[in-house]
């Protein structure tokens, strides 16, 4: 508001000082002489000079105000909106005009589409990097939508996880002083000026307290709070405009999720509570480590926790160097998330590689998984979670009838085949054959990507009609699959078996809660244990088939059967 006042003042003062106000009374002879002179040209030139002078004064005063206030022009809403609008216009115009003279179904069309996708993705990436904050957060989400967006977009936008902006040390000190009421040196013996990592909303610094404990201090970028709501409004306006131009483009669901989740992610006290809750729920997993929170040094914009060292879960070089078993790592990751989703209904929804670290304990030699960034969790409603369990059980057991019924109850409607494919990231052929028995092939991956482009309108319609809870689960599934893909451990049978175990436990617990008699509860418990025993036997068979001793054993049994015949 002060900036507006400054400009208005300039407008009101400048005309008087430049002679643009009403002239003083002149003698009649002077007015007669002026009337004889060629006025129009002189008057127009004079008005131009005066207007230029006014513009110069306004710009100078505005610039002086911005300089005194040390404001970055990129923080102004009008600049951020203008940049976003210009990028949206260029991308839309490109798609409207690029394919006019190309025939449908030709190789030339596919090549041209790929080029347009690539340059549009690069423009979108550059916009996210320039506007930062919420734009980067939404861009990261788009980069995980492998089942929905062309590979040119997902591969280009994935780099936003490693290209987040950094706040200056002066800004970090200011946030700490404002929130904790002390100077940096009063709290920490040392504080690394170079951050350990920078994300879209905050950055993390390593520090040492006066009692010698090493901590990680997560500090929110100072401008994110004020910009986030305005940025989402800007995105909403532009997405609606693009939807008007391209009716098949329906991404309002993504903005609705951002609108709902951004305030939660910006509250670091909420993040600390989530960290403590998930650590308690999964305390029976010795491999999982969640850093302890220092509540006396935490606020809504600052979160102080134990410092945890390790490599990113997709860092193959670090994993090989430290002798970490990728199959065990992937299996443990699947166990964690199966428990969160199916058993507890409390799901960490941002498992990108920067938030999942791995390390080998020097004392025990065991691999630890360190789960970071607990700002975004999805609390699943009981009815939804139970139906989701039934759906996955049906998918694993290849029960197509139950799969259709559960999908419909979850809001997929007649698009249930597409829903099953999106959920599992498998083709409809693999779903019909059974995802636990049909191996993933390169040709299937190509088929999925091709179909994602062909069925974009149907996928968009599906995402707009399923429950909001499902959207974050789909995002979580995509991020986990990205990790498994980088580790080359996708869809291992052990992960599906453990997932099935969690579904059995969750459904049995739900049924027991509804049972009225002890006999009924006892019957449900016996049934649960029998099913779990069958799964254990099946898992043992899978393990025997995979190991050398098991292969010899099965070969020997086959030989005996042949001899007897």
N, C-alpha and C positions, 0 to 999 in steps of 0.2 A: 504493500500500500504506500510506503514511503517513496518508492520509485515512481509510482503513478503521480503522487503529489508533486514530486520534483519536476516531472515532465509538464504537468498542468501549469505549474508556476512559471516554467520557461515560456510556455505559450502565452501567458498573460502579461509577462514582463517584456518579452521580446518585441511585440508589436509597438509598444509605446516608445521603446528605445530606438527602434528602427524607422520610426515615422509612419507606421501603418495605422495609427489611430486617426481619429477625425482631426482635420487640419484646423489650425486657429483661423480666426477671421482675417481676411486679406482685404487690402484697399481695392476699390472697383477698378482702378487703372491696371493693377497687377492681374486681376482676373481677366480683363479684356485682352491683355498681351498673351496670356496663357491660351486663351481660346483661339488666337490666330496661329499658334504653333502647331506642327503636325503631331497631335497628341496620341493617336491610337498606337503607333509603333513605339513611341517613347514610353507610353503608359504600360504596354505589354512587357517591354524589356525591364521596366522598373519593377513591375509585379514579380517577374521571374527572379530578378536580383534579390528582392525582398524575401520571396519564398525560399530561395536558396539560403539566405542568411538565417531565416527562422529555422530551417531544417538543420543547418550547421549548429545552431545554438542548442536545439533539442538533442541532436546526436552527441554533442560535446558534453552537455549536462548529464545525459543518460550514461555515457561512458565514464564520466567522472564519478557518478554515484556507484556504478558497478565496481570501479577501481577501489573506491574508498571502502566499500562493503566486502571486497575480495570475493565477489560472486563469479562463479564459472558460468559462462554463457550456456554451456550444455545442461545446466540445472534449470533453465527457464522452461516452463511448460510449453510456451509457444514455439520454442526451438525444437524441443523433443517431438511435439506434435507435427511440426512442419517436416522434420526429417522422416518421421514414420509415414506421414501422408505422401511425401514425395516417393519414398521407396515402394509403397503400396501402389501408387499410380504407375510407376515404371514397370513393376512386375505384372500388373493387370494388363497394361497396354501391350506388353511383350506377348502374353498369352492370347490376347485378342487378335493380334495382327500376324504373329509368326507363322501360322498354319494356313493362311488364306489360299496360297497357290500350290498347296501340296495335297495330293490325292490320299484318301483314306486307305489304310491297309498296306501301304507301300513301305519298303525298307527306309526310304528317305524320311518318311513321317516319324518312324521310331527314332532315327538318329537325331532328327531335329528336336523331337520332344525331349530327348536326353540332354541336348545342349541347352534348351530353354530351362529345363529343371535345374541344371547345374548353375547357370548364371543367376537364376532367381534365388536359389539357395544361398549363393555367395552374397547376393545383395541383402538377403534376410539376415545372414550371419553378421555382415558389416553393420547393419542397423542395430542388432542386439549388442554388439561390442561398443557402438557409439553411445547408445542410450543407457546401457548397463542396467544394473538392478533387476527390476521385474522383467524387463525384456530378455535378459540373459536367462532368468529362471524359466520363463515360458519357452524360450528357444531350446533349453536343455530338455524339457519335456517333449517337444516336437522331435528332437533328435533320437528319442527312445521309441518312437512310434513306427517300428519297422513293418508292422502288419498293415499300416495305413498309408504311409508316405513313400514316394519313390526313393530308391537307394541314394540318388544324388542329394536329396534333402537330409536324410538321416546321417550319411557319412560326413557331410559338410557341417551339420549342426552339432555333431558329437564333440567337436573340438571346443565348444563353449564350456565344457567341464574344466578345461585347462587354460582358458583365456579370460578368466574373470578379472575385473579391475582390482587395483589395490588402493587403499586409502593411504594418505601420507602419515608419517609418524606424528606430525603435529595434530592431525585430526584424531588419531588414536589416543594421544595424551589428553586431548580435550574431552573426548567421550568418557575416559576413565575418571578425569577430574570432576566432570559434571555428575556422573552416576555414583561414584564411590566417595566423592568429597575429599580426595587426597591426591597429592602429586604421585607420579609414577615411582619415584625413589623412596617414598614413604611406605610403599606396599611391597616392592620387589627389590631384591639385591641386584638382579640383572634382568634385562628384558630385551630379547633379540629384536632388533629393528626390522630385520628381514623376516617376513611372515613364513611360517611353515607351509601355509596354503591359503589361497584366496578363493572365495566362492562368490556367488552372485549377491548374497546378502551380507556377508561378513568375511573376516579373515582371522587366522589363528596365529598367535605368537607364542614362542617358548619363553618361559620366565622361571626365575628361582625366587622363592619366598625367603623371608629373613630367617626362618627356621631350617632352611636348607632343602625343603621339598621342591621338586621340579614340577611345574604345572604348565598346562596349556590354557591360554587366555583367548577366548573367542570374542571378538569385538565387532559390533555391527557397523557397517558403513554409515556414517552420520546422516547422509541425505536420503537413505532408502525409505525411512518411515514417512517422510513428507511426500515422496515421489510416487510411492507404490499405488495409492488409490487413484491418483491422476493418470498414471500410466495405464492402469487397467481400463479406465474410462476411455482413454485414447484408443486402446486396442479394440474395445467393444465397438466404438463408432466405425473404425476402419474395417473390422471383420463384417459388420452388418452391410457396409458399402460393397465389400467384395462379394458377399452372399447375394446381394441384389444383382450384381453383374454376372456372377456364376452361381446359379441356384444349387448346383451340386456341391458347392463348397459350404459345408455346415460344421463350423468349429466353435459354435457358441458354448458347447459343453466344456471345452477346454478353458474358456474364460470364466465360466461359472465356477469351475473348480478352483481356479486361481483366485477369484474374488473371495471364495470361502476360506481357502487355506492360507492365504498370505498373512493375515493378522496373526494366525497361530504360529507360523514360522518366524515371525518378527518378535515373538515373545519368548525370550530365552529362559525365563523362569518356567514356562510351560515345557520347554525342551528338557530342562533339568529334571522335572517331575516324570516325564516320559522315560528318561534314561534310567531312573531309579526303579520305575515300575517294570520295565522290560527285563532289567537285571534280576529282579526278584522272581518274575514269572519263569525265566529260563535259567535259574540258578542251578538246575540239575545237569546242565551242560558244562563240564569243566573246561571245554575248549573255548567257550565264549567269554570275552572280557569287555566290560562296559566301564569306561573311566568314571571314578568317583567324583561327585560334584562338591565344590566348596561354596556353600550357600552364603557365607558371610562376605564373599568376594564376587557375588553374582547379582545381576539386576536384569531388567527386561532387555537391556542392550549389551550386557557383558555376562559371559558364562566362563567360570574358572573351574578347571577339572584336572585330574591327574594327567600327566603327560604320558602318552602311549606312542612308542616307536614301532615302526614296521613298514613293510612295502605294500603297495596297492595290490589288491587281489588279482588284478589282470596283468601284473608285471612279471612276465615269464622269466626274464633274466634274474630278477631277485628270487623268484621261487626256485629256479634251478640252482642258483648259487647257494641257497640255504637248504637244499635237499628236501623240499616240501613236496609231499605226495599230492598231486593235483586231484586224483580221484577221491581221496579221503577229504580233501578240502572242499570239493564240490558237494560231496555227500553231506558233510557237516553243515554247509550253507543251506542245503535243502532241508535238513532236519530242523534248523532254526526257524525257517520261514513256514514250514508245514505246521510246526507247533503254534507259531504266532497266528496263522490264518485259521486253521481248522479247529484247534483246541481252545485257544484263548480269545480269538477275535480281536486282537490288539496288534496291528501290523505296522512295522517300520516301512514307510512308503518311498524312501529315497535311497535305495541300495546301489547307487552308482559307485564305480571303483574307488573314487576318492573317499567314500564314506565307509569302506570295508577294507581294513588292513589285515595283513597276516604276518606272523613272526614265528620263529622257532624258539621255544624256551630253552636257554642254555643249560638249565639244571636238569629238566626232565626229558628234553629232546622232543617234546610234543608240540604240535602246531596249534597256535592260538589264533582265533579270529577276533579282531577288535572292531566293534560296531560303533560308529560315530554318527553325529548329526541326527539327533532325535527330535527335530522340530516338527516333522510331519508324520503323524500316525493316523491310521484309520481304525476307528472302533466299529466293529461289525455288529449289527443287530443280530440277536439270537436266531430269529426266523430266517434271515438272509444267510447266516453262517451255516445253519443246518441244511438249507437247500443247496448251498454251494458244495458242501460235503457230499451230498447225494449225487450232484452233477459229476464231480470228479471221480467218485466211485464208479458211476456208470461209464465214464470215459475210459477208466483203467480196465474195467471188466468187459468192455465192449457191449454194454447193455444199451442198445440204441433206443429202445422204447422209453426206458427211464431217463436217458439223456435228453430226449425230446421233451418229456414232461417237465423235468427240472429246468430246462432252458426256457420253456414257456412260462413257468412260474417265476423265473427271474427276469421276465420282461422281454425276452428275445422274440416272442411271437413266431410268425412264419419264417423268420430269419434264423431259426435255431441251428441249421447246418453251418451257416456263416459264423454264428456265435461260437460254435464248437471249434471251428478252425482258427478263429481269432484267439480264443482262450488257450488253445494248445500249441499254436503256431505250427500246426500240421495240416496237411491236405485232407480233403474230405475222404479220399481213398484210404489214407492212413487211419482216419478216425473210424471208418467202417471196418477196417481190418483189425483194429485194436492198437492204440498208441503204445501199449506195453510190449507188443510183439513185432510191430513194423518198424524197422530201423530207419533212421533219418538219412536221406541221400541228398547229393548235390542237386539232382534233377528235381527233387521235391522242393528244395529251397528256391530254385528258379521258378517253379510253378507257383509257389506262394507269392513271390514278388510280382510276377506277371498278373496274377489274379487280383492282387491288392490294387493295381492300377485300373484293371477292368471293372472291379466292383466297388470303386470309391464311393459312388452315391449310396449304395446299399450299406456299406460299412459306416458311412456318416449317419445314415438313418438309424442304424443299430445303436451306435454310440449315443445318439440323442434320446433313445427310448429306454435303455437299460438303467437300473438304479445308479444313483451317483456313487454309491459305495463301490460298485464294480469298476468304475473308471480308474480309481487309484490302485485297485488290485491288478488291473491290466497293465498299468504303468509299472508296478512292482514286478510282475511276471516278465515284462519286456527287459527290464534292467537285469534281472537275474539270468535270463537267457543270454543276454549280452556277455555276462561274466562267464557263463558256461561255454559259450561259443569261443571266447578268447582262450579258455583253458582246454578247449576241445574235449569237453566231457558232457555234451548235451544229452539229455534224456537217458541217463543211466538207469538201469533197472532197479538198482538199490534205492535211488531217490524216489522212484514211483512206488516202490514197496513201502518205504517209510511214510510217504504221503497217504497211501492207503491205510496204514496203521493209524495215523492221526484221524482220518475220516471215521474209521471204525470206533475209536475211542470217543470221539466227539459225539457221534450219533448215539452210542450206547449211554453216554452220560446224559444226553438230552432225554432219551426215552426213560431212564431211571428217574429223572426229575419229574416226569409226568405220571409215573406208575404210582398207584395208591396202595398196593399190598406188598408186603415183604417178599412173598413168594414170587411175585412178578419181577421184583427187582433182582432177586437171586437168579431167576431164569435168564434175565438180560445180562447179568454179570457172567454167567457160565457161557452163554452164547458169544459174548465179546471175547472171552479168553480162548474159546475154541477157534474163533476166526483169527485171532492174533497168532495162535499156535500154527495154524495152516500157513499163514504168511511167513512165519519163521522157517518152517520146513521148506517152503517154496524158495525163500532167500538162500537157504543152505544149498539147495539144488543148483541155483544160479551160480553160487560161489564155486561149487564143485566143478561145474561145467567150464568155468573160466580159468581154474588153476590147472597146472600140469598133472598133479596127482589125480584130480577129478577126471581129466580127459583119459588118463590111463585106465581108471576104474570103469568108466562108461564103455571104453573100447573093449575091456576084458569081459564085461557083462554081455556086450553084443556078440563077442566071439563065442562065449558059452552058449548063447541062444542059437547061434548058427550051427554049432557042433551038435546040439541036441536035436535040431531040426533034421 
